[in-house]
């Protein structure tokens, strides 16, 4: 039996932000600045906790886990989505579009807020489409912020501790005899 109430408590606390920005922002573009605040805070958190934001605090991720889960066929997404080159291409494309649109809107602070809302709505539509074709978190595999978080996490202390633990565990394992003979 499928669990009707999905998601972590932190996701239930954050899901309202998704609706506030994606829907409320269409009438009040100033709400887009909430996205800016998140986009500035995510890299700082990512340095220490890698993709912690994605699985616990992301408002879109909460929507995908709690709501879209029930409409998803739960199929694996394409292997292409896991390739770093593809993920960085998606990142570059979205950031280029964002930079061009930001240049055009600069000076009009309502338009800048609207730009953040627009990016949230467009990427959410893509996330929903991918979710109903593959699985609810397919977008997360190629999300530009997730790609950035993962890279910053590798540089930061969170990933370094993991690497140290793996290296220590590897050194404790005895060498396998006959491994070179194969």
C-alpha positions, -999 to +999 in steps of 0.1 A: +000+000+000+014+034-010+019+059+017-004+089+011+015+113+033+050+114+019+079+136+025+101+147+054+089+172+080+113+197+066+097+193+032+063+199+045+075+231+061+090+243+028+064+232+002+044+264+008+073+284-006+070+266-039+034+276-043+040+311-030+068+318-056+054+298-085+018+309-083+018+340-061+048+354-080+027+356-111+006+384-094+033+398-071+067+396-089+085+408-058+081+373-045+108+363-070+134+378-046+127+348-023+143+327-050+173+351-051+177+346-013+176+308-017+200+309-047+225+329-026+221+307+005+223+274-013+260+276-023+270+285+013+251+255+027+264+232-002+300+238+007+294+222+041+265+198+034+267+191-004+232+184-017+215+186+017+192+214+004+179+192-024+166+164-003+155+184+027+148+221+021+141+226-016+105+238-021+103+223-056+118+190-044+092+190-016+064+195-043+079+167-064+082+143-035+048+150-019+025+158-048+040+146-081+050+113-066+013+102-069+013+110-107+047+095-116+052+062-133+084+057-113+106+048-143+143+054-143+154+086-160+178+085-190+215+077-182+223+109-200+210+128-170+238+114-148+266+126-171+285+156-157+289+170-192+251+170-198+244+184-163+269+213-169+254+219-203+220+223-187+235+246-161+253+267-187+221+270-209+199+281-180+225+305-166+230+320-201+193+325-206+191+340-171+220+364-177+206+376-210+172+382-194+187+398-164+206+423-186+173+432-204+155+436-171+182+454-152+171+486-135+134+476-134+133+458-100+098+445-106+109+429-139+140+414-121+117+398-095+095+386-123+125+370-140+131+349-109+094+339-108+095+331-145+126+309-141+109+291-113+077+285-133+095+274-165+118+250-147+089+237-126+070+229-158+100+210-171+103+192-137+066+182-138+069+170-174+099+149-166+082+136-134+052+123-153+073+108-180+100+092-158+100+097-120+091+126-097+128+135-091+141+132-127+145+170-128+167+169-097+193+149-116+199+178-140+189+208-118+214+236-122+214+243-084+219+207-076+248+205-100+264+235-084+257+221-049+273+188-057+305+205-070+307+229-041+302+199-017+331+182-032+353+212-025+339+217+010+344+200+043+314+177+041+328+158+011+363+159+024+353+140+056+336+114+035+367+110+013+389+107+044+366+080+058+367+061+026+405+064+023+409+052+059+385+023+053+404+013+022+437+013+040+423-010+067+413-036+041+439-063+035+451-067-001+433-094-021+457-122-030+458-132-066+442-100-078+471-093-101+471-128-115+437-124-132 
